[in-house]
Amino acid sequence: MKGNNGKVFLVGAGPGDPELLTLKAVRALGQTDVVMIDDLVDRRVLEFAPAARVIEVGKRGGCKSTSQDFIERLIVRLASRGKIVARIKGGDPFVFGRGGEEALTLARAGIECEVIPGITAGIGVPAALGIPVTHRGLARGVTFVTAHSRDGTGPDWAAFARVDTTLVIYMGMQHVAEITAALEAAGMPAATPAAVIQNGTMEQQRHVIATLSTLADAARRAALGSPALIVIGKVVGLAHPAQRAAAQRRIA
């Protein structure tokens, strides 16, 4: 750390439920002067930073968002003035959270940065529905992928269809039909279990459980929207029986 610089905590707030915040994150929030909080983070986490100034730096797909360049400049400016800053992100800051970019910016500026991991949505959200992303005999691995990219191009879905792992897709709600069609065209069985989970781990959680070929229609009929996670693979069949039954009633 150089000069009178402060410190930045890159905090993962978990997949939604504020009770999934880690003890280490709670301790860090209690030390902060300034909290910079993402749009999808439950505001109840701010109870652990009662004395901090709160700056909203929301990012939500399809909506006007604070630019990443502005966020990084602001973090550096605040820390350079000796402030203790908590940058709170949904899930884990290093899983599709751009935490790596912010950590590099802080390193270049000579500002101390501590990363506090969080439960990423790709694990926590399926788990809340009773879906393990890996399971002996069903899935020997899991692949996390985002359907959103800076240049607008999509992933190579054909390649993912050939890998026998659970597929967890972030930021894919605007492209469910295209994603499932591409996976099926590449050889993934149409009957592969699949789910869309909106507001995972929260009281307002909603979801559908279907198959690869019926998922897009089921999500449309249930009027599911962002923020949501798509989970595709045999492990989806392990969802809590009551949850499967409720989902089937909504699809029917």
Contacts in CASP RR format, 6 or more apart in sequence:
PFRMAT RR
TARGET T0000
AUTHOR 0000-0000-0000
METHOD contacts of the structure
MODEL  1
MKGNNGKVFLVGAGPGDPELLTLKAVRALGQTDVVMIDDLVDRRVLEFAP
AARVIEVGKRGGCKSTSQDFIERLIVRLASRGKIVARIKGGDPFVFGRGG
EEALTLARAGIECEVIPGITAGIGVPAALGIPVTHRGLARGVTFVTAHSR
DGTGPDWAAFARVDTTLVIYMGMQHVAEITAALEAAGMPAATPAAVIQNG
TMEQQRHVIATLSTLADAARRAALGSPALIVIGKVVGLAHPAQRAAAQRR
IA
1 7 0 8 1.000
1 110 0 8 1.000
1 111 0 8 1.000
1 112 0 8 1.000
2 110 0 8 1.000
2 111 0 8 1.000
4 81 0 8 1.000
4 82 0 8 1.000
5 79 0 8 1.000
5 80 0 8 1.000
5 82 0 8 1.000
5 109 0 8 1.000
5 110 0 8 1.000
5 111 0 8 1.000
5 112 0 8 1.000
6 79 0 8 1.000
6 80 0 8 1.000
6 81 0 8 1.000
6 82 0 8 1.000
6 83 0 8 1.000
6 84 0 8 1.000
6 85 0 8 1.000
6 111 0 8 1.000
6 112 0 8 1.000
7 79 0 8 1.000
7 84 0 8 1.000
7 85 0 8 1.000
7 111 0 8 1.000
7 112 0 8 1.000
7 113 0 8 1.000
7 114 0 8 1.000
8 75 0 8 1.000
8 79 0 8 1.000
8 84 0 8 1.000
8 85 0 8 1.000
8 86 0 8 1.000
8 87 0 8 1.000
8 102 0 8 1.000
8 106 0 8 1.000
8 111 0 8 1.000
8 112 0 8 1.000
8 113 0 8 1.000
8 114 0 8 1.000
9 28 0 8 1.000
9 29 0 8 1.000
9 32 0 8 1.000
9 84 0 8 1.000
9 85 0 8 1.000
9 86 0 8 1.000
9 87 0 8 1.000
9 113 0 8 1.000
9 114 0 8 1.000
9 115 0 8 1.000
9 116 0 8 1.000
10 87 0 8 1.000
10 89 0 8 1.000
10 93 0 8 1.000
10 99 0 8 1.000
10 100 0 8 1.000
10 102 0 8 1.000
10 103 0 8 1.000
10 113 0 8 1.000
10 114 0 8 1.000
10 115 0 8 1.000
10 116 0 8 1.000
11 25 0 8 1.000
11 28 0 8 1.000
11 29 0 8 1.000
11 86 0 8 1.000
11 87 0 8 1.000
11 88 0 8 1.000
11 89 0 8 1.000
11 93 0 8 1.000
11 116 0 8 1.000
11 118 0 8 1.000
12 21 0 8 1.000
12 22 0 8 1.000
12 25 0 8 1.000
12 88 0 8 1.000
12 89 0 8 1.000
12 90 0 8 1.000
12 91 0 8 1.000
12 92 0 8 1.000
12 93 0 8 1.000
12 116 0 8 1.000
12 117 0 8 1.000
12 118 0 8 1.000
13 21 0 8 1.000
13 25 0 8 1.000
13 38 0 8 1.000
13 41 0 8 1.000
13 42 0 8 1.000
13 45 0 8 1.000
13 88 0 8 1.000
13 89 0 8 1.000
13 90 0 8 1.000
13 91 0 8 1.000
13 118 0 8 1.000
14 20 0 8 1.000
14 21 0 8 1.000
14 90 0 8 1.000
14 91 0 8 1.000
14 92 0 8 1.000
14 118 0 8 1.000
14 119 0 8 1.000
14 120 0 8 1.000
14 121 0 8 1.000
14 124 0 8 1.000
15 90 0 8 1.000
15 91 0 8 1.000
15 119 0 8 1.000
15 120 0 8 1.000
15 121 0 8 1.000
15 122 0 8 1.000
15 124 0 8 1.000
15 125 0 8 1.000
15 128 0 8 1.000
15 200 0 8 1.000
15 201 0 8 1.000
16 40 0 8 1.000
16 41 0 8 1.000
16 42 0 8 1.000
16 90 0 8 1.000
16 91 0 8 1.000
16 121 0 8 1.000
16 199 0 8 1.000
16 200 0 8 1.000
16 201 0 8 1.000
16 202 0 8 1.000
17 42 0 8 1.000
17 128 0 8 1.000
17 201 0 8 1.000
17 202 0 8 1.000
18 42 0 8 1.000
18 44 0 8 1.000
18 45 0 8 1.000
20 118 0 8 1.000
20 119 0 8 1.000
20 124 0 8 1.000
20 201 0 8 1.000
21 45 0 8 1.000
21 48 0 8 1.000
22 116 0 8 1.000
22 117 0 8 1.000
22 118 0 8 1.000
24 116 0 8 1.000
25 45 0 8 1.000
25 48 0 8 1.000
25 116 0 8 1.000
25 118 0 8 1.000
26 48 0 8 1.000
28 86 0 8 1.000
28 114 0 8 1.000
28 116 0 8 1.000
29 35 0 8 1.000
29 45 0 8 1.000
29 48 0 8 1.000
29 49 0 8 1.000
29 52 0 8 1.000
29 86 0 8 1.000
29 88 0 8 1.000
30 48 0 8 1.000
30 49 0 8 1.000
30 50 0 8 1.000
30 51 0 8 1.000
30 52 0 8 1.000
31 84 0 8 1.000
32 49 0 8 1.000
32 52 0 8 1.000
32 84 0 8 1.000
32 85 0 8 1.000
32 86 0 8 1.000
33 51 0 8 1.000
33 52 0 8 1.000
33 53 0 8 1.000
33 78 0 8 1.000
33 83 0 8 1.000
33 84 0 8 1.000
33 85 0 8 1.000
34 52 0 8 1.000
34 53 0 8 1.000
34 54 0 8 1.000
34 55 0 8 1.000
34 78 0 8 1.000
34 83 0 8 1.000
34 84 0 8 1.000
34 85 0 8 1.000
34 86 0 8 1.000
35 46 0 8 1.000
35 49 0 8 1.000
35 52 0 8 1.000
35 53 0 8 1.000
35 54 0 8 1.000
35 55 0 8 1.000
35 85 0 8 1.000
35 86 0 8 1.000
35 88 0 8 1.000
36 55 0 8 1.000
36 57 0 8 1.000
36 71 0 8 1.000
36 74 0 8 1.000
36 75 0 8 1.000
36 85 0 8 1.000
36 86 0 8 1.000
36 87 0 8 1.000
36 88 0 8 1.000
37 43 0 8 1.000
37 45 0 8 1.000
37 46 0 8 1.000
37 54 0 8 1.000
37 55 0 8 1.000
37 56 0 8 1.000
37 57 0 8 1.000
37 58 0 8 1.000
37 88 0 8 1.000
38 57 0 8 1.000
38 58 0 8 1.000
38 59 0 8 1.000
38 88 0 8 1.000
38 89 0 8 1.000
38 90 0 8 1.000
39 56 0 8 1.000
39 58 0 8 1.000
39 59 0 8 1.000
39 60 0 8 1.000
39 63 0 8 1.000
39 65 0 8 1.000
40 58 0 8 1.000
40 59 0 8 1.000
40 60 0 8 1.000
40 90 0 8 1.000
40 227 0 8 1.000
41 88 0 8 1.000
41 89 0 8 1.000
41 90 0 8 1.000
42 202 0 8 1.000
45 88 0 8 1.000
46 52 0 8 1.000
46 54 0 8 1.000
49 86 0 8 1.000
52 86 0 8 1.000
55 74 0 8 1.000
56 66 0 8 1.000
57 66 0 8 1.000
57 70 0 8 1.000
57 71 0 8 1.000
57 74 0 8 1.000
58 65 0 8 1.000
58 66 0 8 1.000
59 65 0 8 1.000
59 66 0 8 1.000
60 226 0 8 1.000
60 227 0 8 1.000
61 148 0 8 1.000
61 171 0 8 1.000
61 226 0 8 1.000
62 174 0 8 1.000
62 226 0 8 1.000
68 98 0 8 1.000
68 101 0 8 1.000
71 87 0 8 1.000
71 102 0 8 1.000
72 101 0 8 1.000
72 102 0 8 1.000
72 105 0 8 1.000
75 85 0 8 1.000
75 87 0 8 1.000
75 102 0 8 1.000
75 105 0 8 1.000
75 106 0 8 1.000
76 105 0 8 1.000
76 106 0 8 1.000
76 109 0 8 1.000
76 111 0 8 1.000
78 85 0 8 1.000
79 85 0 8 1.000
79 106 0 8 1.000
79 109 0 8 1.000
79 111 0 8 1.000
80 109 0 8 1.000
80 111 0 8 1.000
87 93 0 8 1.000
87 99 0 8 1.000
87 102 0 8 1.000
89 97 0 8 1.000
89 98 0 8 1.000
89 99 0 8 1.000
90 97 0 8 1.000
90 118 0 8 1.000
90 121 0 8 1.000
91 97 0 8 1.000
91 118 0 8 1.000
91 119 0 8 1.000
91 120 0 8 1.000
91 121 0 8 1.000
92 117 0 8 1.000
92 118 0 8 1.000
92 119 0 8 1.000
92 120 0 8 1.000
93 99 0 8 1.000
93 100 0 8 1.000
93 102 0 8 1.000
93 115 0 8 1.000
93 116 0 8 1.000
93 117 0 8 1.000
93 118 0 8 1.000
94 100 0 8 1.000
94 115 0 8 1.000
94 117 0 8 1.000
95 120 0 8 1.000
95 122 0 8 1.000
95 144 0 8 1.000
96 144 0 8 1.000
96 146 0 8 1.000
96 170 0 8 1.000
96 171 0 8 1.000
99 115 0 8 1.000
102 113 0 8 1.000
103 113 0 8 1.000
103 115 0 8 1.000
106 112 0 8 1.000
106 113 0 8 1.000
107 113 0 8 1.000
120 144 0 8 1.000
121 170 0 8 1.000
121 200 0 8 1.000
121 229 0 8 1.000
122 133 0 8 1.000
122 144 0 8 1.000
122 168 0 8 1.000
122 170 0 8 1.000
122 229 0 8 1.000
122 231 0 8 1.000
123 133 0 8 1.000
124 201 0 8 1.000
125 197 0 8 1.000
125 200 0 8 1.000
125 201 0 8 1.000
125 229 0 8 1.000
125 231 0 8 1.000
126 132 0 8 1.000
126 133 0 8 1.000
126 168 0 8 1.000
126 195 0 8 1.000
126 197 0 8 1.000
126 229 0 8 1.000
126 231 0 8 1.000
126 235 0 8 1.000
126 236 0 8 1.000
127 133 0 8 1.000
128 200 0 8 1.000
128 201 0 8 1.000
128 205 0 8 1.000
129 195 0 8 1.000
129 197 0 8 1.000
129 200 0 8 1.000
129 207 0 8 1.000
129 239 0 8 1.000
129 240 0 8 1.000
129 243 0 8 1.000
130 238 0 8 1.000
130 239 0 8 1.000
130 240 0 8 1.000
130 243 0 8 1.000
131 195 0 8 1.000
131 231 0 8 1.000
131 235 0 8 1.000
131 236 0 8 1.000
131 237 0 8 1.000
131 238 0 8 1.000
131 239 0 8 1.000
132 139 0 8 1.000
132 235 0 8 1.000
132 238 0 8 1.000
133 139 0 8 1.000
133 141 0 8 1.000
133 142 0 8 1.000
133 166 0 8 1.000
133 168 0 8 1.000
133 231 0 8 1.000
133 235 0 8 1.000
134 140 0 8 1.000
134 141 0 8 1.000
134 142 0 8 1.000
134 166 0 8 1.000
134 235 0 8 1.000
135 234 0 8 1.000
135 235 0 8 1.000
135 238 0 8 1.000
138 233 0 8 1.000
138 234 0 8 1.000
138 235 0 8 1.000
138 238 0 8 1.000
139 164 0 8 1.000
139 165 0 8 1.000
139 166 0 8 1.000
139 233 0 8 1.000
139 234 0 8 1.000
139 235 0 8 1.000
140 164 0 8 1.000
140 165 0 8 1.000
141 165 0 8 1.000
141 166 0 8 1.000
142 165 0 8 1.000
142 166 0 8 1.000
142 167 0 8 1.000
142 168 0 8 1.000
143 160 0 8 1.000
143 163 0 8 1.000
143 165 0 8 1.000
143 166 0 8 1.000
143 167 0 8 1.000
143 168 0 8 1.000
144 168 0 8 1.000
144 170 0 8 1.000
145 155 0 8 1.000
145 160 0 8 1.000
145 167 0 8 1.000
145 168 0 8 1.000
145 169 0 8 1.000
145 170 0 8 1.000
146 155 0 8 1.000
146 169 0 8 1.000
146 170 0 8 1.000
146 171 0 8 1.000
146 172 0 8 1.000
147 154 0 8 1.000
147 155 0 8 1.000
147 169 0 8 1.000
147 170 0 8 1.000
147 171 0 8 1.000
147 172 0 8 1.000
147 174 0 8 1.000
147 175 0 8 1.000
147 179 0 8 1.000
148 170 0 8 1.000
148 171 0 8 1.000
148 172 0 8 1.000
157 179 0 8 1.000
157 182 0 8 1.000
157 183 0 8 1.000
157 186 0 8 1.000
158 182 0 8 1.000
158 185 0 8 1.000
158 186 0 8 1.000
160 167 0 8 1.000
160 183 0 8 1.000
160 186 0 8 1.000
161 182 0 8 1.000
161 183 0 8 1.000
161 184 0 8 1.000
161 186 0 8 1.000
161 187 0 8 1.000
161 188 0 8 1.000
162 186 0 8 1.000
162 187 0 8 1.000
166 231 0 8 1.000
166 232 0 8 1.000
166 233 0 8 1.000
166 234 0 8 1.000
166 235 0 8 1.000
167 183 0 8 1.000
167 230 0 8 1.000
167 231 0 8 1.000
167 232 0 8 1.000
167 233 0 8 1.000
168 229 0 8 1.000
168 230 0 8 1.000
168 231 0 8 1.000
168 232 0 8 1.000
169 179 0 8 1.000
169 229 0 8 1.000
169 230 0 8 1.000
169 231 0 8 1.000
169 232 0 8 1.000
170 229 0 8 1.000
171 226 0 8 1.000
172 179 0 8 1.000
172 228 0 8 1.000
172 230 0 8 1.000
173 196 0 8 1.000
173 219 0 8 1.000
173 224 0 8 1.000
173 225 0 8 1.000
173 226 0 8 1.000
173 228 0 8 1.000
173 230 0 8 1.000
174 226 0 8 1.000
176 196 0 8 1.000
176 215 0 8 1.000
176 216 0 8 1.000
176 219 0 8 1.000
176 220 0 8 1.000
176 230 0 8 1.000
177 216 0 8 1.000
179 230 0 8 1.000
180 194 0 8 1.000
180 212 0 8 1.000
180 213 0 8 1.000
180 215 0 8 1.000
180 216 0 8 1.000
180 232 0 8 1.000
181 216 0 8 1.000
183 212 0 8 1.000
183 232 0 8 1.000
184 190 0 8 1.000
184 212 0 8 1.000
184 213 0 8 1.000
188 212 0 8 1.000
188 232 0 8 1.000
189 212 0 8 1.000
190 211 0 8 1.000
190 212 0 8 1.000
190 213 0 8 1.000
191 211 0 8 1.000
191 212 0 8 1.000
191 213 0 8 1.000
192 211 0 8 1.000
192 212 0 8 1.000
192 232 0 8 1.000
192 233 0 8 1.000
192 234 0 8 1.000
193 209 0 8 1.000
193 210 0 8 1.000
193 211 0 8 1.000
193 232 0 8 1.000
193 233 0 8 1.000
193 234 0 8 1.000
193 235 0 8 1.000
193 236 0 8 1.000
193 237 0 8 1.000
194 209 0 8 1.000
194 210 0 8 1.000
194 211 0 8 1.000
194 212 0 8 1.000
194 215 0 8 1.000
194 230 0 8 1.000
194 231 0 8 1.000
194 232 0 8 1.000
194 233 0 8 1.000
194 236 0 8 1.000
195 207 0 8 1.000
195 208 0 8 1.000
195 209 0 8 1.000
195 210 0 8 1.000
195 215 0 8 1.000
195 230 0 8 1.000
195 231 0 8 1.000
195 232 0 8 1.000
195 236 0 8 1.000
195 239 0 8 1.000
195 247 0 8 1.000
196 207 0 8 1.000
196 208 0 8 1.000
196 215 0 8 1.000
196 218 0 8 1.000
196 219 0 8 1.000
196 222 0 8 1.000
196 224 0 8 1.000
196 228 0 8 1.000
196 229 0 8 1.000
196 230 0 8 1.000
196 231 0 8 1.000
197 205 0 8 1.000
197 206 0 8 1.000
197 207 0 8 1.000
197 228 0 8 1.000
197 229 0 8 1.000
197 231 0 8 1.000
198 205 0 8 1.000
198 206 0 8 1.000
198 207 0 8 1.000
198 224 0 8 1.000
198 225 0 8 1.000
198 226 0 8 1.000
198 227 0 8 1.000
198 228 0 8 1.000
199 205 0 8 1.000
199 206 0 8 1.000
199 227 0 8 1.000
199 228 0 8 1.000
200 207 0 8 1.000
200 229 0 8 1.000
206 222 0 8 1.000
206 224 0 8 1.000
207 224 0 8 1.000
207 243 0 8 1.000
207 247 0 8 1.000
208 215 0 8 1.000
208 218 0 8 1.000
208 219 0 8 1.000
208 222 0 8 1.000
208 224 0 8 1.000
208 247 0 8 1.000
208 250 0 8 1.000
208 251 0 8 1.000
209 236 0 8 1.000
209 237 0 8 1.000
209 239 0 8 1.000
209 243 0 8 1.000
209 244 0 8 1.000
209 247 0 8 1.000
209 248 0 8 1.000
209 251 0 8 1.000
210 217 0 8 1.000
210 218 0 8 1.000
210 219 0 8 1.000
210 247 0 8 1.000
210 251 0 8 1.000
212 232 0 8 1.000
214 251 0 8 1.000
215 230 0 8 1.000
215 232 0 8 1.000
218 250 0 8 1.000
218 251 0 8 1.000
219 225 0 8 1.000
221 250 0 8 1.000
221 251 0 8 1.000
222 250 0 8 1.000
222 251 0 8 1.000
237 244 0 8 1.000
239 247 0 8 1.000
END
